[in-house]
Amino acid sequence: MNRIESPLLIRTALVVLGLLGLAACHKEVHRKAETSQFEATTPMRCDTEIAREYVCQIRACQHIELQTLERGYLQDVFVDEGQRVEKGQRMFQVMPLLYQAEMEKANAEAEFARIEFENTKMLQGGKVVSDQEVALAKAKLNKAKAEADLARAHLSLTEIKAPFSGIMDRLHVRKGSLLEEGALLTSLSDNSKMWVYFNVTEAEYLDYQARRDRGDPMRVKLRMANGKMFEHEGVVDTIEGEFHNTTGTIAFRATFPNPGGLLRHGQTGEVLTYSKYPSAMLIPQKATFEVLDRKYVFVVDKEHKIRAREIAVAAEKPHVYVVRSGLVDGETFLVDGLRRVRDGDEARVIVKEPAELFAKLDVPAK
């Protein structure tokens, strides 16, 4: 009987010893957690300016395609690609011989109709012709004059002039080409000022409308493709008529002066808008965590209990959130160790001055 019970007693003793050891380890870990110290701080108040970036498209305020209105051979090209042209400057000449001959023919027919009308009118005085014949001669004269004007217009359209001052694009035809009516010659852009288009969300659109109602125009800056800032500021002056169903955004148009002609039609870049937040409440981004797209912080109460608190973010900049609601001035919240604690835990904290923490994030304390 003793031989049978002996192995059972040995196994029981081993289990008891294991449980005692595990309990000792648990107490040791718990003691270490209690003695761990976490860094904490309070919100900082600071006048803050937040920049938002948007991909943009740059367009000339005037950009047109120059096309022929008459068929014929391209007789002369008076300009070159990329050249600046002035309003009224001659650019292209379609061979005018045919249209010139048609105009001379129409002028001759108009002169013939004029003489015929005057003779008919003289005969009217002698009761040789009726009033109806005089009216018919008058109608023929008017028709001949109209045809002469039309021939003159066709001839004038063989000479293509710049409708406004601007920069030429590439040439799509060469001297001697046979042109059909509507053939594309080149494009012309007026780059004296540029229109920059970018899309914003509905919330940002509403913020803009509130600013405009206060008489505060939205001034924007432009970062070019090489990363450098364009030297002139722009102003948002136009909003598209409706939101895009697929993206939920609406297009803004900002106008930029371009006296040096650096910007060209078709460029891309990034628009930067700026919003001022006087006496904004700032917290480090690393002090927050997310649950289902909602942001939280761990607030430390007077009993050193940790409580998860949801916050609303008004804006963000690198490493920093601007808090709209959820925190009050002077409340302490954890900055590190967020993954090692849970809601309701007790923790020892070292409260750091906000200015000290934000200095490491390149945020000036004011």
C-alpha positions in Angstrom: 0.0 0.0 0.0 2.8 2.4 0.8 4.5 1.7 -2.5 1.3 2.7 -4.4 0.7 5.9 -2.5 4.3 7.0 -2.7 4.4 8.2 -6.4 1.1 10.0 -5.9 2.4 11.9 -2.9 5.5 12.8 -4.9 3.5 14.2 -7.8 1.2 16.2 -5.4 4.2 17.7 -3.7 5.7 18.8 -7.1 2.4 20.5 -8.1 2.2 22.4 -4.9 5.8 23.6 -5.1 5.2 24.7 -8.7 2.1 26.7 -7.7 4.0 28.3 -4.9 6.8 29.3 -7.3 4.4 30.7 -9.8 2.7 32.8 -7.2 6.1 34.1 -6.1 6.9 35.0 -9.7 3.5 36.7 -10.1 4.1 38.8 -7.0 7.5 39.8 -8.2 6.2 40.9 -11.7 3.3 42.8 -10.0 5.8 44.4 -7.7 7.9 45.5 -10.7 4.8 46.9 -12.5 3.9 48.9 -9.4 7.4 50.3 -9.1 7.7 51.2 -12.8 7.5 54.9 -13.5 5.8 56.4 -16.5 6.4 59.8 -18.1 3.4 62.1 -18.1 2.7 65.8 -18.8 -0.1 68.3 -19.1 -1.6 70.1 -22.2 0.3 73.1 -23.4 -1.4 76.3 -24.6 0.2 78.0 -27.6 -0.7 80.2 -30.5 -0.4 77.8 -33.4 -0.6 77.9 -37.2 -1.4 74.7 -39.0 -0.4 74.1 -42.6 -2.4 71.7 -44.8 -1.0 70.4 -48.1 -3.0 69.6 -51.2 -1.9 68.3 -54.6 -2.7 70.9 -57.2 -2.9 71.5 -60.9 -1.6 74.8 -62.4 -3.4 76.4 -65.3 -3.0 79.6 -67.2 -5.8 82.2 -66.8 -6.1 82.1 -70.6 -5.2 79.1 -72.6 -6.5 78.5 -76.2 -5.8 76.4 -79.2 -5.2 78.4 -82.5 -6.8 76.8 -85.4 -7.3 77.7 -89.1 -10.6 78.9 -90.3 -9.7 78.6 -94.0 -8.4 75.8 -96.1 -5.1 76.2 -98.0 -1.3 76.0 -97.9 0.6 77.4 -94.9 2.6 80.1 -96.7 4.5 81.6 -93.7 5.2 81.1 -90.0 6.3 84.2 -88.3 6.8 82.9 -84.7 8.7 80.1 -83.0 7.9 77.6 -80.3 8.1 78.9 -76.8 8.1 82.5 -78.0 6.3 85.3 -76.3 3.9 87.1 -78.7 2.0 90.3 -78.2 -1.7 90.9 -78.9 -2.3 91.5 -82.6 1.1 90.1 -83.6 1.0 88.2 -86.9 1.7 84.5 -86.4 0.7 82.5 -89.5 -0.3 83.2 -93.1 -2.4 80.8 -95.2 -1.8 81.3 -98.9 -4.3 84.1 -99.8 -4.3 84.1 -103.6 -7.5 82.2 -104.1 -9.4 84.3 -101.5 -7.9 87.5 -102.8 -9.2 86.6 -106.3 -12.7 85.8 -104.9 -12.7 89.2 -103.1 -11.8 91.1 -106.3 -14.5 89.2 -108.2 -17.1 90.0 -105.5 -16.0 93.7 -105.5 -16.5 93.8 -109.3 -19.9 92.3 -109.1 -20.9 94.8 -106.4 -19.7 97.7 -108.6 -21.7 96.3 -111.6 -24.8 96.0 -109.4 -24.3 99.6 -108.2 -24.2 101.0 -111.8 -27.2 98.9 -112.7 -29.2 100.3 -109.8 -28.3 103.9 -110.6 -29.3 103.5 -114.3 -32.6 101.9 -113.2 -33.3 104.7 -110.8 -32.7 107.3 -113.6 -35.2 105.5 -115.8 -37.7 105.5 -113.0 -37.9 109.3 -113.3 -38.9 109.1 -116.9 -41.6 106.5 -116.1 -39.7 104.0 -118.2 -39.3 101.4 -115.4 -41.6 100.5 -112.6 -41.0 100.9 -108.9 -40.8 97.2 -108.6 -37.8 97.0 -111.0 -36.0 99.7 -109.0 -36.6 97.7 -105.8 -35.2 94.6 -107.5 -32.1 96.4 -108.6 -31.6 97.7 -105.1 -31.8 94.1 -103.7 -29.3 92.9 -106.2 -26.9 95.7 -105.1 -27.3 94.8 -101.4 -26.6 91.1 -102.2 -23.5 92.0 -104.2 -22.2 94.1 -101.3 -22.8 91.3 -98.8 -20.9 88.9 -101.0 -18.0 91.3 -101.2 -18.0 91.7 -97.4 -18.0 87.9 -97.1 -15.1 87.5 -99.5 -13.2 90.1 -97.6 -13.7 88.3 -94.4 -12.5 85.0 -95.9 -9.3 86.8 -97.0 -8.7 88.3 -93.6 -9.0 84.9 -92.0 -5.9 83.7 -93.9 -3.8 85.8 -91.6 -3.7 84.5 -88.0 -2.9 87.0 -85.3 -2.4 86.6 -81.6 -5.8 87.3 -79.8 -3.9 88.2 -76.6 -0.3 88.4 -75.3 1.1 85.1 -74.2 3.6 82.2 -74.6 3.4 79.9 -77.6 3.4 76.1 -77.3 4.8 73.7 -79.9 4.1 74.1 -83.6 1.8 71.3 -84.9 2.3 72.3 -88.6 5.2 73.5 -90.7 5.5 75.9 -93.6 4.1 74.5 -96.8 1.6 72.2 -95.1 -1.8 71.8 -96.6 -4.2 72.8 -94.0 -7.9 71.8 -93.7 -10.4 74.0 -92.1 -10.0 73.7 -88.3 -6.4 72.4 -88.4 -4.5 72.9 -85.1 -1.6 75.3 -85.4 -0.4 75.8 -81.8 -1.6 76.8 -78.3 -1.3 80.1 -76.6 -1.1 80.8 -72.9 -1.4 84.0 -70.9 0.8 83.3 -67.9 0.6 86.7 -66.3 -1.5 85.2 -63.5 -2.1 81.5 -62.9 -5.1 79.5 -61.6 -4.3 76.8 -59.2 -6.9 74.1 -58.6 -7.0 71.8 -55.5 -9.6 69.7 -53.8 -10.7 70.0 -50.1 -13.0 68.1 -47.9 -16.5 69.2 -46.9 -15.4 70.1 -43.4 -12.6 72.3 -44.8 -15.0 73.9 -47.2 -17.3 74.9 -44.3 -14.3 76.3 -42.4 -13.5 78.4 -45.5 -17.0 79.7 -45.8 -16.9 80.8 -42.1 -13.6 82.6 -42.7 -15.0 84.4 -45.8 -18.0 85.5 -43.8 -15.7 87.1 -41.3 -13.9 88.9 -44.1 -10.8 86.8 -43.8 -9.6 85.7 -47.3 -7.8 82.4 -47.5 -4.2 83.1 -48.6 -2.2 80.1 -49.8 1.3 79.3 -50.8 2.6 77.1 -53.6 5.3 74.4 -53.3 6.7 73.6 -56.8 7.8 70.2 -58.1 11.4 70.8 -57.1 10.4 71.4 -53.4 11.0 75.1 -53.5 8.3 77.6 -52.5 6.9 80.0 -55.1 7.8 83.5 -54.1 4.3 85.0 -54.4 1.2 84.1 -52.4 -2.2 83.3 -53.9 -5.8 83.9 -52.8 -8.7 81.5 -53.1 -11.3 83.3 -55.1 -13.5 80.7 -56.7 -15.2 77.4 -55.5 -16.6 74.7 -57.8 -20.4 74.4 -58.0 -20.8 71.0 -56.4 -19.0 68.2 -54.5 -17.6 65.1 -56.3 -19.8 62.1 -55.4 -16.9 59.6 -55.5 -14.4 61.6 -53.4 -16.6 63.8 -51.3 -14.4 66.8 -52.1 -14.9 70.1 -53.8 -12.4 72.1 -56.0 -11.0 75.4 -54.9 -9.3 77.8 -57.3 -6.5 80.1 -56.1 -5.1 82.9 -58.2 -1.3 83.5 -58.1 0.5 86.5 -59.7 3.2 85.3 -62.1 5.2 88.4 -63.1 8.4 86.5 -63.8 6.6 83.9 -65.9 8.1 81.0 -63.9 4.8 79.1 -63.7 3.6 77.5 -66.9 0.3 75.9 -67.9 0.1 72.3 -67.0 2.5 72.3 -64.1 1.7 70.5 -60.8 2.7 71.2 -57.2 1.3 71.4 -53.7 -0.9 74.1 -52.3 -0.3 75.0 -48.6 -3.2 76.6 -46.6 -2.7 78.0 -43.2 -5.2 78.1 -40.3 -4.5 80.0 -37.1 -5.5 78.6 -33.7 -5.0 81.2 -30.9 -4.2 79.7 -27.5 -4.6 76.2 -28.9 -4.4 73.1 -26.6 -1.5 70.9 -27.8 -0.6 67.4 -26.9 2.1 65.0 -28.4 0.7 62.6 -30.9 2.6 59.7 -29.2 0.5 60.3 -26.1 -2.6 59.0 -27.9 -3.9 55.7 -29.1 -6.8 54.7 -31.4 -9.8 52.4 -31.0 -12.1 52.2 -34.0 -10.8 55.4 -35.5 -11.3 57.3 -32.3 -8.5 58.9 -30.4 -7.9 58.4 -26.7 -5.4 59.4 -24.0 -4.7 57.8 -20.6 -5.5 60.5 -18.0 -4.0 60.1 -14.5 -6.3 61.1 -11.7 -5.4 62.2 -8.1 -5.4 58.6 -6.9 -2.9 57.7 -9.6 -5.6 55.7 -11.4 -5.3 55.5 -15.2 -8.5 56.3 -17.1 -8.9 56.2 -20.9 -10.4 59.4 -22.2 -11.7 60.1 -25.7 -10.5 63.3 -27.3 -11.6 65.3 -30.4 -8.8 66.6 -32.6 -9.2 69.9 -34.4 -6.0 69.8 -36.4 -2.6 68.2 -36.5 0.9 69.1 -37.4 4.1 66.9 -37.2 4.2 65.1 -33.9 1.4 67.3 -32.4 -2.4 67.3 -32.1 -4.6 70.4 -31.6 -7.3 69.2 -29.1 -10.8 70.5 -29.6 -12.4 68.7 -26.6 -11.8 65.9 -24.1 -9.1 67.4 -22.0 -8.9 70.4 -19.7 -6.0 72.6 -18.7 -3.8 71.0 -16.0 -4.9 67.4 -16.4 -2.1 64.9 -16.4 -1.9 62.2 -19.1 0.6 59.5 -19.9 3.2 60.2 -22.6 4.9 56.7 -22.7 4.1 53.2 -21.6 0.7 53.2 -23.2 0.9 49.6 -24.2 1.9 48.4 -20.7 -1.1 49.8 -18.9 -4.8 49.3 -18.9 -7.8 51.4 -18.0 -8.1 51.3 -14.2 -4.5 50.5 -13.4 -2.5 52.3 -10.8 0.8 53.8 -11.9 3.6 56.0 -10.6 4.2 58.9 -13.0 7.0 61.5 -13.5 5.2 64.7 -14.6 7.4 66.6 -17.1 6.9 70.2 -18.0 5.1 70.6 -21.4 7.7 73.0 -22.6 10.4 70.4 -22.0 8.6 67.7 -24.0 7.5 70.0 -26.8 11.0 71.4 -27.3 12.1 67.9 -28.4 9.3 68.0 -31.0 10.4 71.4 -32.4 7.2 73.1 -31.1 7.9 76.5 -29.6 6.4 77.1 -26.2 4.7 80.5 -25.9 
